[in-house]
Amino acid sequence: MTGAPTDVPSRAAATPRPPAAARDTTPTLLALAAAGMVVSVQQTLVIPLLPRLMGIFDASVTSVTWVFTASLLAGAVATPLLTRFGDMYGKKRMIVLALVLLIIGSVLCAASGTLGTLIAGRALQGVSSAMVPLAIGMIRDTFPRDRITTAIGVVSATMGVGGGIGMIVTGLIADRTTSHRPVFWIAAGLGAFALVLITVTARDVGARAGGRPDVPGAVLLAAWLVCLLLGISQGNAWGWTSAGVLGLFGGALALCAVWTVVELRVREPLVRLSLLVGPRSLSANVASALLGFSMFAAFTLIASFVQADPDLVGYGLDGTVLHVGLYMLPSTATMLLSSTQSGRISRLIGPAYTLAAGAGFAALSYFWLAVFNTRVIDMLIFSAIQGLGFGVAYAALGTLAVQHVPMDQSGIASGINSLVRVGGGSIAGAVTAAILAGVVIGGTDVPALGAYEVSFWIVGAGAVLAAAVAVANGLRHPRDGAVL
């Protein structure tokens, strides 16, 4: 790999920017935001269905968990591949491909009569996880300089907004039918709508890297990511010290070492390692992993906590799946509002300190819930603060991940940042599941209130660490206040 890290900003600045200000970019932003929201909806709508799928397909918890894990693994593998191909061949083409696969996967899930078919459909849906980083790359290519951070904020906010909408949609349907099919038909329809919007409004005007695909790098990357995330996702089911899990982690380590050697030697690597662990990229990626840890933990913790019956276990709000989504509506509103203001804040104090502020509010929301969790108002206050924090944080994080890289590598830089966020979310699921399984009510296997409270403290601590990393980045690179 050639070129010192100090070369990166100058190369980024030297790349000509298209004259984006000459046309209205609002339709493109709306299309990208709609597509991002559809992707986020499909990621969470299946979570409340997992217990019901056990009965529908007469399957074990371990088997049904693959409905979620397959999507996660497919997204982790597809994100760096499609974002790199977006830099090479055009981001719009890859966004369209991701949405087409989402639609096909949704139809396959809706028509599925076996668990295997459903899992295959979910894997196709998972490829669409590459859509958001591709959208961020397209925004950097095509939007006026003074609108980039705000636009990235709007698209980034769809991750949380879509997650809440997915819960509500599933809750409404779950109250009216025992079938899993309507949820996926709705996902297919939403995907088709987003595809039409992207086709009509989005334009590819950014520079393209060109070159030949790094096939060995792609295969090795996919292999070690599958081993790593499969080991994390199955740790609780198989046992963390089992031969299977240890073998997967060992395989991931060995394959990652081989992949690193290949990427350092190949002329046109799939991933330039400076985008993963370079002096400026590392801070954004570590913060992304920590924020992913916090956000993904919320989906599972809040869903189960809200639905717990206080008369039986001494905590919870005795809610339904629909209540889970409704309680997260304040988060949706504050996330949308704060994401649109993140650009203005970043221009004043820089994206690093903006990220730190957002992460601080996210941490505060979890600390609130660790102390106050007995009333509906407690959940609503948590939700509002959490949305405020993540709306600001993810908008700034999207900017921080790409501002220092050349224009023709913005897609893969954003893709790597998204990938490590998924990795952080996977770890969050494993950590919280272990805590809930280890701290139980005496004589039962039901998690105790203390298990949830400890989880909220730990998740909040993850957001605090993200804020600390962001502050350190701001102190180390005080001139990174402008969007490049």
CORZI-V510216 format. One line per field, one symbol per residue. psi: psi as a letter, one per 30 degrees, with the letter a starting at -180 (. if undefined). Layout:
# CORZI-V510216
psi = ???
This chain:
# CORZI-V510216
psi = klklfffeeeeeffkkkliffflkgeeeeeeeeeeeeeeeefefffeffeeefeeeghlleeeeffeeeeeeeeeeeeeeeeeeeeeefkeeeeeeeeeeeeeeeeeeeefkfleeeeeeeeeeefffffeeeeeeeeeeeflkeffeeeeeeeeeffeeeeeeeeeeeeeeeffflfkfeeeeeeeeeeeeeeeeeeeeekkjflkkeaakkieeeeeeeeefeeeeeeeefgeeefkfgleeeeeeeeeeeeeeeeeeeefffkeilejkfffegleeeeeeeeeeeeeeeeeeeeeeeeeeeefkjffefgllghlleeeeeefgeeeeefeeeeeffeeeeefefleefeeeeeeeeeeeeeeeffejgfleeeeeeeeeeeeeeeeeeeeeeeeefffglleggeeeeeeeeeefeeeeeeeeeeeeeeeeffjlkkglgkkleeeeeeeeeeeeeeeeeeeeeeeeeeeeifghfkk.
